[in-house]
Amino acid sequence: MTVMQDLEARKDLDARKVVAVTRGEATSDGAGVKMIRLIGSAAQPPVDPFLMLDFFGSEQPGDYIGGFPDHPHRGFETVTYMLAGRMRHRDNHGHSGVIEAGDVQWMKAGRGLIHSEMPEQDHGLMRGFQLWINLPAAEKMSPPAYQEFKAAQIPVETREGARVKIVAGAGASGALGPVRAPHVDAVYLDVELAPGATFSQALPADHQAFFVLYEGSASAPGDKGEQAVEALALLALGAGGEAVLTGGPQGARALLLAARPLREPIAWSGPFVMNSRQELIQAFEDYRAGRF
């Protein structure tokens, strides 16, 4: 066996295998915005620290024009990543802005805020993701904060047959994404694969990890060899050292999401995610009393 063959064999043994493939569930939120819920549904329940992941995308304004009028949050983070179109946001603390194609907003709700998110088309398109990540108990009542970055501020790493946009975490070259989420050591990569190209990313052994295939087709290691998947799909990954994905005949685009579990109790109702029922009751009382 050559050195290269030995390295490839060890890589295969260490690759995280696909343990489940789900398509998500059609749902609506806000003022009737239609979306596909990929995490946080019956098909794929929350996986610590990931609470929910929604994919929204339509060329029909009626599917999203109502947007997400004023609503509260406490105790977790929302991550909005736009692929096309825009999202206008405003909160009751005076923060406002617009997220456009390729931009990211990583919002820590902390002890509480009330905000609105209003989607808009650009050249007939509006697509993106919103991810909810839990906060540890020590951070749940911290002040709200934002990490917002334009597409040009997010590093892109070019590998053989792959273009990797690094929103959070580190690329193979050591390039760091601009978002910092040390409480869960988050990894958020947007990967574009040429047909037949293989992408691999080393991940800490204790991290939960998913691929979200949102364009094209791809394959990944499974219990019975390579498992082929068509978009739109969520690929839950098991234990191992590397996440591996190979582009299909037309190539692929996928997110790689990974984070360290918090392993804390969760009390969750609607827009509030706390550690105990009493904290949850207090969140509702504070909201009704105008303390957000």
N, C-alpha and C positions, 0 to 999 in steps of 0.2 A: 504494500500500500504506500503510495506517495504521501509526502507531507500534506499536499493540497487535499488529497482524498481523505486523509485522517482528519483534517480540520473540518471538511464538509460533513463527515460522519458525526463528529462530536457536535457540530452545530445542529444537525437534524435531531440528535438525541436531546439537545437542550432547548429546542424550539417549543414554545407554548402551543399546545394543541387546541383546536376549536372544540369547545365542550357543548356549545349550543348556537344555533342560528335562528334568529327571530326576525319577523318582518315589521314588528310594531303594530300598533292599533290606531285606526283613525279616530280622532277625537276633536273637540273644539274647546277653546278657552277664551278668556277675555270677553269681548263683544262679538262672539261667534267666529273667531278666527279658526279656520280649519288647519289641522296639522296631523302628523304621524308621531305618536308617542313610542319611542324606542326603548326607553328605560322608565320604569314607574308604572307599567301596565301589568295586567294579569299574565301576559306572555313573557315579560321580563321585569320582575319586581325590582325594587331598588337593591343595589349592591354597595354596601358601605365602602367609601363615603359618597358614592353617586346616588342621588335621590331621584333625578328625573332627567330625561333627554328628549327634546321635541325637535322634529324636523318640520319646517314650514316652507312651502314653496308652491307658487301658483302664478299663472298668467291671467287669472280671473280676479279682478279687484273685489268682487263680492265675497271671495273666500277669506279676505283678511282686512277689508277696508275699515271695519269697526275698530280694529286694533285692540289694545289693552288699556282701557281708561284707568284712571287712578285706582291703585290697589296697594295694600300694605305687604311688607315682608319683615321677618325677623328670624335670626338664628342660622342663616346659611348664605351662600354666594350664588349669584346667577352669572352665567357666562354666555354672552350673546356674540355669535360669530356669523357675519354676513357673507354670503356668497354672491348675491346680486340684490340690487335695490338698496333701500335705506331704512333705518329705524330711528325715529326721533324719540328722544327720552327727556323727561323732566321730573324732578322730585320736589318734595315740599321743603327741602333744605336749601333750595336755590341752585341746584346743579342741573344743567341741561346740555344737550348736544345732539349730534347726528352721527350714527354709525353707518358707513357705506360699505360697498363691496370690498372684501378683504380685511376689513377692520374688526377689532375685537373690543368688547367691553366686559371687564371682569369686576362685577359689583359685589362688594361685601355689604349685605344688609345690616349685619351686626344687630345692635339693640333696636333698630327699627327705622323705617322710612316709608313714605307713600310716594309711589311714582307711576308714571304712565309711559307706555311704549307704543308708538304709532308707526306701523309699517307703510312704506311707499314703494311703488314700482320705479324702476329705471329702465327705459327702453322696453317696457312691457314685462320686465322680470322682477321677481321678488323671492329670494330663497335664503335660508340660513338655518342655524341651529341655536337652541338655547338649552344649556346644561345647568342643573342645580347640583351644587356640591355642599355637603354638610360642613358646618363649622364645629370645632371642638368646644366643649363647655367653657373653657377659658376665654374664647373669642366671641361667644354668642351675644354678650352685652357690650361689646366694644363699639366705638363710634363707626357709623357707616363710612365706607371709603370706596374709591374707584381706581381702577387701573384701565386706562383707555389708550389704545394704540392704533394708529393708522396703518394701512397695509404696508406702506413704505418703511415703517419702523420695525417690521417683523422680519427677522432674518430668514433667508431661503438658502438651503443647502442643496447643491447639485451632486447627485451620486450617479453611478452607472444606470441609466434608464429610469432614474427617479428624480423628482423635484420635491423637496421636503421643506415645508413652511413650518417654522418652529415658534409656536405661540407661547408655550410653557415647557420647561425642561431643557435638556441639552441634546444636540444632534451628535452624529458620529464624529464630526470634526471638532466638537467642543463648543460650537456656537450655542449661546444661551438665548432662549426666548425671553421677551421683555417682561412677561407676567411672572410674578413671584407668588407662590402659594406654598410656603414652607410647612404649614400645619399638616398638609397631606402630600407634600413633595410631588405635585401634579405634573403630568406630562400631557401636552396637547399638541399634536402634530397633524398637519394637513398634507397628505402624501399624494402626489400625482405619479402614476406608473405608466411607462410605455408598454405596449404589448409584449408579454413574455418576461418583462423585467421583474426582478425580485428585490424587495425591500426588507431589511431586517433592522431591528432596534433592540439593543440591550435594555432590560428593565430590571429594577430591584425585585428580588424574589418575593417580597411580601406585598407587592402591588397588585391590586385588581386591575384587569386590563380588558379593553374591547377594541375591535376594529368596527368602524361604521362605514360600510361601503355605500357611497351615494351616487357614483357614476360608473357605468361600465360593468365589467365582471372581473372576478379574481379567484384565486385559490389559496388555501392555507392548509398547513398540516392538520390532520385529523387522526382519529384512532385507526382508521382504515386507509391511510394514505392521504393524498391531497384531496381536499374537499372544495369543489367548485361552487361558487355563489354568484348570483346576479344581484345588482342593486335594485331596490333599497334594502339593506339588511344590516343587522347587528350581529357581529361575531364575538361571542363571549370566549375569552381565552383562559385556559387552565394554567397550572403551575409550569415554571420553566424560566430560562434566563433570557430568551429573545422572542419578540413578536415578529412573525415572518408572513409576508403577503406577496403573491406573484400576480402580475397583471394578466388579464385575459386577452382574447384576440383583438379587442378594440382598446385595450388599456383600462385603467381604472383610476378613480379618485376615492380616497378614504381618509377618515380621521383615525388616529390612534389616540385613545384616551387611557390613561393609567394614573392611579393614585394609591397612597397608603391608607388602609382602613383606620378609622378612629377607634373602633371597638368601644363605643359608648352607647348608653341607652338612648333611644329615640322616641320622642313624643311629638307627633306630627298631625296637624290639622290645617288643611287649606294652605294659607300663606305663611304659617308659622311652624318652625321646626326647632323644638327644644329638647331637653333631656328628661323632663318629668311632666306629669299631668298638671301639677301645681304651677309650673313655669308656663305651661301652655295657657292655663286659665288666666294667669297674670298678663300674658301677651294680649289676649282678647280684651281684658279690662283696660290695659294701657291704651290700646287702639281706640276703644270707645270713648275713653276719657281725653283723647286728643294729646297723648303724651308721646306720639311718634314725631 
